[in-house]
Amino acid sequence: MDFGRLITAMVTPFDAEGSIDWQTAGKLIDYLIDEQSSDSIVVSGTTGESPTLTEEEKLKLFAFAVEHAAGRCKIIAGTGSNDTAHTIHLTKSAQQCGVDGILLVAPYYNKPSQEGLYRHFKAIAESTTLPIILYNVEGRTGVNISVETTLRLAELDNIVATKDCASLEQLTLIVSGAPEGFRVYSGDDAMTLPALAVGAYGIVSVASHIIGADMKALVNAYVAGNVAEAAKLNGKLFTIFKGLFNCPHPVPNPVAVKYALSLKGYPVGGVRLPLIDANEAERAFLRDLIS
């Protein structure tokens, strides 16, 4: 399975009552494919507010995205949780919805050992035939999937990639130690170019909602050997990479990108508690940033 080099972790559109806005979800999928050059889309990841989506909503989203994308891009279901048994259940249900792959975040809050992490992911991998992307984000989960554990997991047939928000040192060690065909994706937009430079394959992005086509051009330029052009594009985009998470101070994902999408003509609604919408100072900052 080739998920491509630019994967967008899609927001979940809500209407004024806080329910999923299905019409807007369809328009957003079209926009991410046709205008922002996404090769794959993650549905119900952290950016999609998975902690506040019900299981019924998640399964409807998986099936809807598969049907609406209609083969134009790959659909990856975010089924990870801190409960191995429930993750297996949701993964099996997602497979029945026809998704192309699974994104599994490290178990949060429990703080399992490295052996516990290995057994968690191994059990899930054995429950499905779908290709799996690991998701390592210590800042959100409180646990780091170590290089050694990642490389052990990479030996399993259907664990095919990792989305990693760790240091460049960790990415480098994973790239250099992984079996052929195992792909490393950066999970930090601002690290796209440095990650490519140490051997990452691509990016799982939030900023690609806004500047995906330019990000794809950056990646393609680097892959083609035009490093100077890639560096030029990185310099152009870096302010937006950082600004979407610091407007004018750090804000939780996806608060800023949802407001930014409205500025691009794609009003996707607000966020569900405990997240809150951008305040006026943050909105003013984003208006200046996007303009």
C-alpha positions in Angstrom: 0.0 0.0 0.0 1.4 3.4 -1.0 -0.1 6.2 1.0 1.9 8.8 -0.8 4.1 11.5 0.5 1.4 14.0 1.6 -1.2 12.7 4.1 -3.7 15.2 5.5 -5.1 14.6 9.0 -8.5 15.9 8.3 -10.7 18.1 10.6 -14.2 16.9 11.3 -16.7 19.5 10.2 -19.5 20.4 12.6 -22.8 22.3 12.2 -24.1 25.0 14.5 -25.5 22.3 16.8 -22.2 20.5 17.0 -23.2 17.5 14.9 -21.2 16.3 12.0 -21.9 18.3 8.9 -21.9 15.7 6.2 -22.3 18.0 3.2 -19.3 20.1 4.3 -17.3 16.9 5.0 -17.8 15.9 1.4 -16.8 19.3 0.1 -13.7 19.2 2.3 -12.6 15.8 1.0 -12.9 17.1 -2.6 -10.9 20.2 -1.7 -8.1 18.3 0.0 -7.8 16.0 -3.0 -8.4 18.4 -5.9 -6.9 21.7 -4.5 -4.4 20.7 -1.8 -3.0 17.5 -3.5 -3.5 15.1 -0.6 -2.4 11.6 -1.4 -4.2 10.1 1.6 -6.6 11.5 4.3 -6.7 10.5 7.9 -10.2 10.4 9.3 -10.9 10.7 13.0 -7.4 11.3 14.1 -6.5 13.9 16.8 -7.0 16.7 14.3 -10.5 15.2 13.6 -11.3 15.5 17.3 -11.4 11.7 17.8 -11.6 12.0 21.6 -15.0 13.6 21.3 -16.4 11.5 18.5 -18.7 8.6 19.4 -18.0 5.2 17.9 -21.1 5.5 15.8 -19.8 8.8 14.4 -16.4 7.4 13.7 -17.7 4.4 11.7 -20.1 6.7 9.7 -17.1 9.0 8.9 -15.0 6.0 7.8 -17.7 4.7 5.5 -18.6 8.2 4.2 -15.0 9.1 3.4 -14.4 5.8 1.5 -17.5 6.3 -0.5 -16.9 10.0 -1.2 -13.2 9.7 -2.1 -14.1 6.9 -4.5 -10.6 5.8 -5.0 -9.2 9.3 -5.6 -7.0 9.1 -2.5 -6.4 6.6 0.3 -8.6 6.8 3.4 -6.8 6.0 6.7 -8.9 5.4 9.8 -7.7 6.7 13.2 -8.7 3.8 15.5 -6.0 4.0 18.2 -6.9 4.4 21.8 -5.5 3.5 25.2 -7.6 0.3 25.4 -6.2 -2.5 23.3 -9.4 -4.5 23.2 -11.5 -1.6 22.1 -8.9 -0.6 19.5 -9.1 -4.1 18.0 -12.9 -3.9 17.9 -12.8 -0.5 16.2 -10.1 -1.5 13.8 -12.1 -4.6 12.7 -15.2 -2.4 12.2 -13.2 0.2 10.2 -11.9 -2.6 8.0 -15.5 -3.5 7.2 -16.1 0.1 6.2 -13.6 -0.3 3.4 -10.8 1.9 4.6 -7.3 1.5 3.1 -5.3 1.6 6.3 -5.2 2.3 10.0 -3.4 5.0 12.1 -2.7 3.9 15.7 -1.7 6.5 18.2 0.4 5.3 21.2 -1.8 4.5 24.2 -2.2 7.8 26.1 -2.4 8.3 29.9 -1.7 4.6 30.8 2.0 5.2 30.2 2.8 1.5 29.3 6.3 0.1 29.2 8.0 -0.5 25.9 7.1 -4.1 26.1 3.5 -3.1 26.8 3.6 -0.9 23.7 5.0 -3.7 21.6 2.3 -6.2 22.7 -0.4 -3.6 22.2 0.5 -2.8 18.6 1.3 -6.5 17.8 -2.2 -7.6 19.1 -3.9 -5.0 16.9 -1.8 -5.9 13.9 -2.7 -9.5 14.3 -6.4 -8.7 14.3 -6.5 -7.1 10.9 -5.1 -7.5 7.4 -5.0 -3.7 6.8 -1.7 -1.8 6.7 -0.9 0.0 9.9 0.8 3.3 10.5 2.1 3.9 14.0 1.7 7.3 15.5 4.3 8.5 18.1 3.5 11.8 19.7 4.9 11.9 23.3 3.7 15.5 23.9 0.1 14.3 23.7 0.3 10.7 25.0 2.9 10.9 27.7 4.9 8.0 26.2 7.5 7.7 23.5 7.6 4.7 21.2 11.4 4.1 21.3 13.5 3.5 18.3 14.0 -0.1 19.4 10.3 -0.7 19.8 9.5 0.9 16.5 12.0 -1.3 14.8 10.7 -4.4 16.4 7.2 -3.5 15.2 8.5 -2.7 11.7 9.3 -6.4 11.4 5.6 -7.3 11.5 4.1 -7.7 8.0 1.3 -5.2 8.2 3.0 -2.4 10.2 4.3 -0.5 7.3 5.0 3.0 8.5 5.3 5.4 11.4 4.1 9.0 11.9 6.7 10.3 14.4 6.9 13.6 16.2 10.1 12.8 18.0 13.5 14.3 17.4 15.5 14.2 14.2 17.9 11.9 16.0 15.1 9.4 16.6 13.8 9.7 13.0 17.4 9.1 11.7 17.8 6.0 13.8 14.5 4.6 12.7 15.2 5.3 9.0 18.6 3.7 9.2 17.5 0.6 11.1 14.1 -0.1 9.5 13.5 -3.0 7.0 13.2 -2.1 3.3 9.8 -0.6 2.5 9.0 0.6 6.0 8.3 4.3 5.7 8.8 7.2 8.2 6.5 10.2 8.1 7.1 13.4 10.1 4.1 14.4 12.2 5.3 18.0 12.6 4.7 20.3 9.6 7.6 22.6 10.5 10.0 19.5 10.3 9.0 18.4 6.9 12.2 19.4 5.1 14.6 18.4 7.9 12.8 15.0 8.2 13.1 14.4 4.4 16.8 15.3 4.7 17.4 12.4 7.2 15.4 9.9 5.1 11.7 10.4 6.0 9.3 9.5 3.2 6.7 12.3 3.7 4.5 14.2 6.1 1.2 13.6 7.9 0.1 17.2 7.9 -2.4 19.7 9.4 -1.1 22.7 7.5 -2.0 20.9 4.3 -5.6 22.0 4.8 -4.3 25.5 3.9 -1.0 25.1 1.9 -1.1 21.5 0.8 -0.3 22.1 -2.8 2.8 24.1 -1.8 3.8 21.4 0.6 3.5 18.8 -2.1 5.7 21.0 -4.3 8.3 21.2 -1.5 8.4 17.4 -1.1 8.5 16.8 -4.8 11.3 19.3 -5.3 13.4 17.6 -2.6 12.7 14.1 -4.0 13.7 15.3 -7.4 17.0 16.6 -6.1 16.2 20.3 -6.3 17.2 21.1 -2.7 17.5 24.8 -3.2 13.9 25.0 -4.5 12.7 22.9 -1.5 14.5 25.2 0.9 13.0 28.3 -0.8 9.5 26.8 -0.4 10.2 25.8 3.2 11.2 29.4 4.0 8.0 30.7 2.4 5.8 28.2 4.3 7.5 28.2 7.6 5.6 31.1 9.1 2.3 29.3 8.4 3.7 26.0 9.8 4.4 27.7 13.1 1.6 30.2 13.1 -1.2 27.6 13.0 0.0 26.3 16.4 1.1 29.7 17.9 -1.5 32.4 17.3 -0.3 34.4 19.1 0.4 31.7 21.7 0.2 27.9 21.5 -3.4 26.7 20.8 -4.7 23.2 20.7 -5.0 21.5 17.3 -7.4 21.8 15.4 -8.7 25.2 16.7 -6.6 27.4 14.5 -6.8 25.3 11.3 -10.6 25.2 11.5 -10.8 29.0 11.7 -8.2 29.2 8.9 -10.3 27.0 6.7 -13.2 29.4 7.1 -11.0 32.2 5.8 -10.3 30.0 2.8 -14.0 29.7 2.1 -14.5 26.3 3.8 -16.5 27.0 7.0 -16.1 23.7 9.0 -17.7 24.9 12.2 -16.3 25.1 15.7 -14.8 22.5 18.0 -16.3 20.4 20.7 -15.6 20.9 24.4 -13.2 20.7 26.1 -11.7 22.6 23.2 -12.9 26.1 22.6 -12.9 28.2 19.5 -10.2 30.8 18.7 -10.7 34.0 20.5 -10.6 37.4 18.8 -6.8 38.0 19.3 -6.2 34.5 17.8 -8.6 35.1 14.9 -7.0 38.5 14.1 -3.6 36.8 14.1 -4.8 34.1 11.7 -6.5 36.6 9.4 -3.1 38.3 9.0 -1.3 35.0 8.6 -3.5 33.6 5.9 -3.9 36.8 4.0 
